[in-house]
Amino acid sequence: MTNLLELKIGQKAIIADSIDERLPVKLMELGCLPGNEVQLLQIAPLNDPLYYLVAGNRISIRREIAGLISLDL
C-alpha cells in the first residue's frame, strides 16, 4: 500500500479505508477521510511541508504525517 509521500506533483489518488490512529483530528476535519481524492500540488523548497488539495481544501502536511495517510492508486 502507498502513502501520500509517494505521489508526484499533479498526481491524484484516493485515501484508503484504513486510518492511522496517529493522524491528527484537524486533518480529518479538513477532508483527509477514506474515499476522498487527494492531489499533490507543491513541495516546499526544503522538501517539508508538502501541499495537497483535499476535498477542495489546500492544506500543508509535514512529511512525517503524510507518511501515515495510506492511498489506493
N, C-alpha and C positions, 0 to 999 in steps of 0.2 A: 504494500500500500504506500502511496506517495503522500507528501505533505506540502504545505504552502511554499517551503523553501525550494522545491524542485520546479516551480513554474518559471517560465521565461517571460520577459516583458511582452505584454499583449496577449499572453495565453490565458485561456479561461478553463475552469474546472468546476465541479460540483463538490460541495463539502460532504464528506462521508457521514454515515449514520452514527458512527462512534464518536463521542465527545470525550476528550480527556478531562478528568476532574480538576486538573490544574489550570484549565483555561479560565481567565478572568471573566466574571459575570458581565462586565461592561462590554466586552467584545460580543457576547451573545446578544446583549441588548441592541448592539449596532448591526446585527444581522448575521453573525458568524454561527449559523444554525444549520443542522443537517438539511440537505436538499437545496440550499441556496447557492447561486452561482457566484464565483469569485474570479477576479481578473487582476493580474499583477500589472500595475500602472508604471511604477518607477522604483528605482533602487537609489537610496541616498548615496552621496559621494564616498562615504567610508563603509558602504555595504550594510549599514544599520541606521535607521529602520528601513522597512520595505513598505511601499504604498500600494494599497489594494482598493478595488471597487467591489463592495459587497452590499447587495440589496439597496443600491442607489446611494450608498454612503462611501465617501473616500476616507479611508482610515489608514493610519500608520501602525505597523505592528513590528515589534522588535524580533530579531531572528530567533531568539530562544523561545518565544511564544509562538511564532509562526510554525516552528517545528512540531508543535503539539496539535495542529489542525490537520487532520487526515483528509485526503481527497479521493474522489472517484474520477478518473480521467475519461 
